[in-house]
Amino acid sequence: MRDPLGLVGTTIDRRYEVRRIVAEGGFGLVYEAEAVALGVPVAIKVLRAELLESSPEARARFGQEAKLLVRMRHPAIVQLSDAAHLDDGTPYLVLEWIEGETLDAFLARVGPLPLRAT
């Protein structure tokens, strides 16, 4: 996966060493990183650069996601530990790192789920 933001191999805010891109979606990219002070892996979700200027709505939704995640506590919802901006103003979220497979990979492996399971 290409790294349009050039974050792989860099350290964000002297706190998060960015290792690799692990996912790419419509609103952002998700990187695997390490919290330097704690030595633990984290996920960092960064808003796509092209949405920064072209879509104030996307930027607002990204901020709303952070506000919602910080209030939610459930085993099935990833925990937010930090939210800030890169030097260029791009917002990012720091999330707990969870090992596992993506929903797409799971569904490819097991097939469609019954309604009750979803």
C-alpha positions, 0 to 999 in steps of 0.5 A: 500500500502506498503512503500518500502522507509519508508517515511510515518511518517517521515519529509523530509528536515525538510520541508515536513511531509509525511502522506501516499502513494497515488499512485504507478507507474512504475517510482515512488511512490507518497505520500501525505505530508504537507509543514510544514511552510505553513500548506498546503498539497503537493504531493511528487513523489519519484523515485523508489529505485531499479531504482536509480542504475539499470537505469540511464535512469530512473533517467535522465527521472525523472530529465527531468520531473522536468525541463519540469514541472517547465516551463509549466503553464496550468490548466490541468498540476500539478505545481512543487514547489520543487525538491531535493534529500533524504539523500540517494540520491533518487530524489523527486519532490514536486507537488501541491496537487489536490483533485480528482479521478484518471484517472482510477477511472474516466474511470471506473465510466464514461466508455470510452471517445469520441475522442474529450473529450480525 
